[in-house]
Each structure stands twice: as structure tokens, then as C-alpha cells.
């Protein structure tokens, strides 16, 4: 697997999820398998098969998270220019067409969460913003056409 670049917060989020799966979900699934075995004949035991399927899914997810953490490299955000839109930057934009303002934080693909206004640097908007500064205007090609934004502010937490 290739290197996985994460912010410190992204790394902690994945680590916390891994611990939750290992300490809370795994024992729950093991208990479900144990209870399903008590129903008898395993060949026709739907509860048992469902629990085993859930266990397989859970173990795959745990392995993926472990691999991601093993191959991760935490980005030193102090080495990233603060006046440009790079990973970890919170960028305030104004839609040039309708004047609406919005704000996004640029993150890695693994950390993206649109509901929390965290967009990936691999997304169309993220790619267009990379390396740009306050006052610059960017055009973003999206499926519905071209969006034009002006960068109003760049900050870092």
C-alpha cells in the first residue's frame, strides 16, 4: 500500500475508530455468534450466518484501518505556508455568480466529510484551491458546469 498522508486530527480519528471497533464492536459480534450457536443446527441458522458475515466485515474494516495507520505519515502542518490554500487550511470562499459565502477545510481523502465542511484536496474544488491565495479567483469544473469562487480568507487552526 502507498503512503497515506494524514493530519494529526485525521490520524487520531482513524485510531479512535480502530479502538472502538476492537474494544466495543468485536466483543459484541463475538457474543452474537455465541448466542446464535445456542440455537442449534448451524447449517440452517440464519442468526449465526448473519453474525459470521458481520464478523467478516468487521475484521476486514479493522485490518484496513490498521494498514492505513501503519502506512500513514502525519503531515507537519507547521511546514505548510499559512497564506496559501494547502492541506489543513480553512478557506472562506465567495461564489462569484450568486455572492453566497462558504467555508471549507482542505483535508486528505481519508478525512473528507462534507457534512463537517471538510473537503478532500482530490475533489474538484479542493484541487482548484490548492496553492491559491486570498483574492485569487478559481474556476472549478463540476458535472453541472463551471463554478467561480473568490478566496476571501485562509486560516489554520
C-alpha positions as CSV (number, residue, x, y, z in Angstrom):
1,X,0.0,0.0,0.0
2,X,1.1,3.5,-0.7
3,X,1.8,6.1,2.0
4,X,-1.3,7.6,3.5
5,X,-0.9,11.3,4.4
6,X,-3.0,12.4,7.3
7,X,-3.2,15.5,9.5
8,X,-2.8,14.8,13.2
9,X,-6.6,15.1,13.7
10,X,-7.2,12.6,10.8
11,X,-4.7,10.1,12.3
12,X,-6.4,10.4,15.7
13,X,-9.9,10.0,14.2
14,X,-8.8,6.7,12.5
15,X,-7.0,5.5,15.6
16,X,-10.1,6.2,17.7
17,X,-12.4,4.3,15.3
18,X,-10.0,1.3,15.3
19,X,-10.0,1.2,19.1
20,X,-13.8,1.4,19.1
21,X,-14.1,-1.4,16.6
22,X,-11.7,-3.6,18.5
23,X,-13.0,-3.0,22.0
24,X,-16.7,-2.5,21.5
25,X,-17.8,-3.9,18.2
26,X,-15.7,-7.1,18.1
27,X,-16.9,-8.3,21.6
28,X,-20.5,-7.6,20.6
29,X,-20.1,-9.7,17.4
30,X,-18.4,-12.5,19.3
31,X,-21.3,-12.5,21.8
32,X,-23.8,-12.6,18.9
33,X,-22.1,-15.6,17.4
34,X,-22.1,-17.4,20.7
35,X,-25.8,-16.8,21.2
36,X,-26.6,-17.9,17.7
37,X,-24.7,-21.1,18.2
38,X,-27.1,-22.0,21.0
39,X,-30.0,-22.2,18.5
40,X,-28.6,-25.5,17.3
41,X,-28.1,-26.6,13.7
42,X,-25.6,-24.1,12.2
43,X,-26.3,-25.1,8.6
44,X,-29.8,-23.5,8.7
45,X,-29.1,-20.9,11.4
46,X,-29.8,-17.5,9.9
47,X,-28.7,-15.6,13.0
48,X,-25.4,-17.5,13.1
49,X,-24.7,-16.8,9.4
50,X,-25.6,-13.1,9.8
51,X,-23.3,-12.8,12.8
52,X,-20.4,-14.5,11.0
53,X,-20.9,-12.2,8.0
54,X,-20.9,-9.2,10.3
55,X,-17.7,-10.5,11.9
56,X,-16.0,-10.9,8.5
57,X,-17.0,-7.3,7.6
58,X,-15.7,-6.0,10.9
59,X,-12.4,-7.9,10.7
60,X,-11.9,-6.5,7.2
61,X,-12.6,-3.0,8.4
62,X,-10.2,-3.4,11.3
63,X,-7.4,-4.7,9.0
64,X,-7.9,-1.8,6.6
65,X,-7.7,0.8,9.4
66,X,-4.6,-1.0,10.9
67,X,-2.9,-0.9,7.5
68,X,-3.8,2.7,7.0
69,X,-2.3,3.7,10.3
70,X,0.8,1.6,9.7
71,X,1.4,3.3,6.3
72,X,0.4,6.7,7.4
73,X,2.6,9.8,7.6
74,X,1.4,12.7,9.7
75,X,1.8,15.9,7.9
76,X,3.7,18.6,9.8
77,X,1.3,21.5,9.2
78,X,3.8,24.0,10.6
79,X,5.9,23.5,7.5
80,X,3.0,24.4,5.2
81,X,2.6,28.1,4.1
82,X,-0.2,29.8,6.0
83,X,-1.1,32.3,3.3
84,X,-2.0,29.6,0.7
85,X,-4.7,27.0,0.4
86,X,-3.0,23.8,1.3
87,X,-3.8,20.7,3.4
88,X,-5.3,21.8,6.8
89,X,-6.3,25.3,5.6
90,X,-9.8,26.6,6.2
91,X,-10.7,28.6,3.1
92,X,-13.6,31.1,3.0
93,X,-15.0,31.5,-0.5
94,X,-17.5,33.7,-2.3
95,X,-19.5,32.3,-5.2
96,X,-19.0,35.0,-7.9
97,X,-22.3,34.1,-9.5
98,X,-24.7,34.5,-6.6
99,X,-22.5,36.2,-3.9
100,X,-23.0,33.3,-1.4
101,X,-20.2,32.7,1.0
102,X,-19.0,29.3,2.2
103,X,-16.1,27.9,4.1
104,X,-14.3,24.6,3.7
105,X,-11.3,22.9,5.4
106,X,-8.9,21.1,3.0
107,X,-8.2,17.6,4.2
108,X,-6.9,14.3,2.8
109,X,-9.3,11.8,1.1
110,X,-9.5,9.7,4.3
111,X,-10.6,12.7,6.3
112,X,-13.1,14.2,4.0
113,X,-16.6,14.8,5.5
114,X,-18.8,17.1,3.6
115,X,-21.3,17.5,6.5
116,X,-18.4,18.9,8.5
117,X,-17.3,21.1,5.6
118,X,-14.1,19.1,5.2
119,X,-13.3,18.6,1.5
120,X,-10.6,16.5,0.0
121,X,-7.7,18.0,-1.8
122,X,-8.5,15.5,-4.5
123,X,-12.1,16.8,-5.0
124,X,-12.7,19.3,-7.9
125,X,-13.0,22.3,-5.5
126,X,-10.0,21.1,-3.4
127,X,-7.8,20.7,-6.5
128,X,-8.8,24.1,-7.8
129,X,-7.9,25.8,-4.4
130,X,-4.5,24.2,-3.9
131,X,-1.7,26.7,-3.8
132,X,-4.0,29.7,-4.2
133,X,-4.1,32.8,-2.0
134,X,-6.5,35.4,-0.7
135,X,-8.0,37.5,-3.5
136,X,-7.5,34.9,-6.2
137,X,-10.4,33.7,-8.3
138,X,-10.7,30.0,-9.2
139,X,-12.8,28.2,-11.8
140,X,-14.0,24.8,-10.8
141,X,-15.2,22.3,-13.4
142,X,-18.1,20.2,-11.9
143,X,-20.7,18.0,-13.6
144,X,-23.2,20.9,-13.8
145,X,-20.7,23.3,-15.3
146,X,-18.1,25.8,-14.1
147,X,-18.3,27.4,-10.7
148,X,-16.3,30.5,-10.0
149,X,-15.1,31.4,-6.5
150,X,-13.0,34.2,-5.0
151,X,-10.9,33.3,-2.0
152,X,-11.8,35.7,0.8
153,X,-9.7,34.3,3.7
154,X,-7.3,31.4,4.6
155,X,-6.8,30.3,8.1
156,X,-5.3,27.4,10.1
157,X,-6.5,26.0,13.4
